[in-house]
Amino acid sequence: MNTQTQESQCPSMPRLNEPAPDFTAKTTHGMRSLSDYRGRWLILFSHPADFTPVCTTEFIAFSKAYPQFQALNCDLLGLSIDSTFAHIAWTRTIREKFGVEVPFPIIEDLSMQVAHSYGMIQPGESDTSAVRATYVIDPEGKLRAMVLYPMTNGRSIAEFLRILKALQTSDAHGVATPENWKEGEAVIVPPPATTADADARMAGEDECTDWFFCKRSLESAATT
Ligand code: BEZ
């Protein structure tokens, strides 16, 4: 397989827990670099094209949820292979027709440099548009979660609020979170590393169904 075929069939993807690919890019709010977001969480997300209906619904939902992301020390940054003029015209249309102000910047990535470095171009979907890719980047600039959706189906913005809160909870308490975990629910205690740990946890205060399956309420831990 030659290099070009290989590249088009296997887009390079960033890896979890490694530094997110660096960029400096033109946006609707001026130039932005990944380093501008140091000390804050960032959700970088791509959409296939401006002035398309599914993308419009996603932008409306991201915009409405923006205060909740901000309250979690998280900024939003959009991207598509469209010009800044197209982004400006589209966000003005969203304001005029849907009454929603888009409060976050959108990258103009006509060269597709940022899109390629993040694996947003998936040739099975399109060679010229980004898929619906979403990356959660932590305050140290490390990539902590990524999700790719196809062109045809919109994302659940509530899911990104949920995973952001879950990651922050895992970092703060050294725990994992179960399927569809929501703030206030019990968390998962990481599995024991030794037989002694396994015995100890069954005798401890966590709610253990078995030695490998223990849950803990952070709320009761905080009040005791
Ligand atoms: C949309 O956002 O509506 C859309 C974009 C690309 C392909 C299909 C739908």
Residues whose N, C-alpha, C, O or C-beta is under 5 A from the ligand:
A	BS01	BEZ	P48 T52 P53 V54 C55 M151 T152
